Structure formats: C-alpha cells, structure tokens
C-alpha cells in the first residue's frame, strides 16, 4: 500500500509561434509543455518540489529538453515559458491547507468545550 510519494501534473501546453523540430525538421509545429512535481500523502498533494519543461513536436511527438534545442528562437520561447508561464496550481497545497485547518480546529476545541 502506497502512503506517500511524488507525482506530477501537467501545466497548460502552449503552441510556439516559430521553431523547427530537432528530430524531424517540421516547422511551426512545436509545443512547450510544463510539469510540476509534488509530494503527496494518500494521493493528496501537499507541496510542490520542482518543475520540468519540454518542447514537443506535434508531428513526430518527440520531446526535447533545453539541452537538446539548437534553434535560438525556440530556446528563447522555451525559457520565456519556463520563467513566466508555469505557475504552481493552488491545489498542490491542498494537503497543507487541510492540515492547517485541522490544527486550528484542534486548537480551538478546548475553548469551545469550556463555553458550553
């Protein structure tokens, strides 16, 4: 039985205006895709631990990391997406939010019990 571990979620892919696939040479069919990795307990995300960004060719479905990109224009689009477009989803903190609510609830229970 898996109690804790890591997983990842996909961040909205975006089509790049220009770019040539390093593998098949197809032009203007490149996408940039981001993944945010997070720690989970019983499949409830607690906090993010990293991100990965790939470019994906729409034709040959090849996925390429930054080090595999030769085209400077494609590299600039890749870096812009990585820095500005990948935001951590709020639900990656849902476990911490639930934990905070539980701590607050347990903390105020003695006060509520004394008032009755």
C-alpha positions as a printed Julia matrix, in Angstrom:
116×3 Matrix{Float64}:
   0.0    0.0     0.0
   1.35   3.4    -1.01
   1.02   6.02    1.71
   3.24   8.81    0.39
   5.27   9.61   -2.69
   5.63  12.05   -5.54
   3.6   12.71   -8.63
   3.33  15.39  -11.28
   0.66  17.4   -13.01
   0.62  18.9   -16.46
   0.65  22.67  -16.82
  -1.23  24.03  -19.84
   0.69  23.32  -23.05
   1.27  26.24  -25.38
   1.95  26.28  -29.1
   5.14  28.07  -30.08
   4.93  30.52  -32.95
   8.2   29.51  -34.55
  10.53  26.63  -34.22
  11.98  23.67  -36.03
  11.86  20.17  -34.6
  15.41  18.97  -33.84
  14.42  15.42  -34.82
  12.19  15.55  -37.92
  12.71  19.16  -39.1
   9.0   20.07  -39.11
   8.47  23.83  -38.89
   5.89  25.73  -36.81
   4.5   22.65  -35.07
   6.31  22.83  -31.73
   4.62  22.92  -28.34
   6.07  23.71  -24.96
   4.82  21.62  -22.04
   5.43  22.04  -18.33
   5.12  19.58  -15.47
   5.04  20.44  -11.77
   6.13  17.7    -9.4
   4.65  17.48   -5.9
   4.73  15.38   -2.73
   1.51  13.57   -1.84
   0.13  11.61    1.1
  -2.69   9.22    0.17
  -2.75  10.98   -3.22
  -3.5   14.36   -1.61
  -0.9   16.9    -2.84
   0.98  18.64   -0.01
   3.61  20.86   -1.63
   5.46  21.27   -4.94
   9.07  20.14   -5.26
  10.09  21.02   -8.81
   9.23  21.64  -12.41
  10.26  20.29  -15.77
   9.72  21.85  -19.16
   9.87  20.09  -22.52
   9.26  21.07  -26.1
   7.18  18.56  -28.01
   6.88  18.21  -31.76
   3.3   17.94  -32.95
   4.39  15.83  -35.92
   6.82  13.2   -34.61
   5.79  13.55  -30.92
   9.46  13.89  -29.91
  10.03  15.52  -26.51
  13.15  17.64  -26.08
  14.8   19.18  -23.05
  16.61  22.51  -23.07
  20.0   20.97  -23.8
  18.65  19.33  -26.98
  17.37  22.56  -28.54
  19.67  24.13  -31.14
  17.38  26.84  -32.57
  17.92  30.13  -30.65
  14.37  31.4   -31.28
  12.91  28.15  -29.96
  15.26  28.31  -26.98
  14.1   31.88  -26.17
  10.44  30.81  -26.29
  11.28  27.82  -24.1
  12.99  30.0   -21.47
  10.18  32.57  -21.52
   7.59  29.85  -20.91
   9.65  28.3   -18.12
  10.12  31.59  -16.27
   6.78  33.33  -16.85
   4.07  30.86  -17.77
   4.47  27.97  -15.34
   2.67  28.84  -12.14
   2.16  26.44   -9.27
  -1.5   25.35   -9.14
  -3.27  26.14   -5.86
  -4.31  22.53   -5.43
  -0.67  21.47   -4.95
  -1.05  22.94   -1.44
  -4.41  21.32   -0.57
  -2.78  18.93    1.93
  -1.11  21.81    3.78
  -4.38  23.74    3.79
  -6.26  20.76    5.25
  -3.52  20.26    7.83
  -3.69  23.94    8.86
  -7.49  23.72    9.25
  -7.12  20.57   11.36
  -4.57  22.27   13.64
  -6.79  25.34   14.06
  -9.81  23.15   14.76
  -7.97  21.09   17.39
  -6.58  24.29   18.94
 -10.0   25.95   19.38
 -11.88  22.85   20.55
 -10.92  23.3    24.26
 -12.23  26.88   24.17
 -15.49  25.82   22.55
 -15.92  22.99   25.06
 -15.4   25.37   28.04
 -18.08  27.8    26.8
 -20.83  25.18   26.91
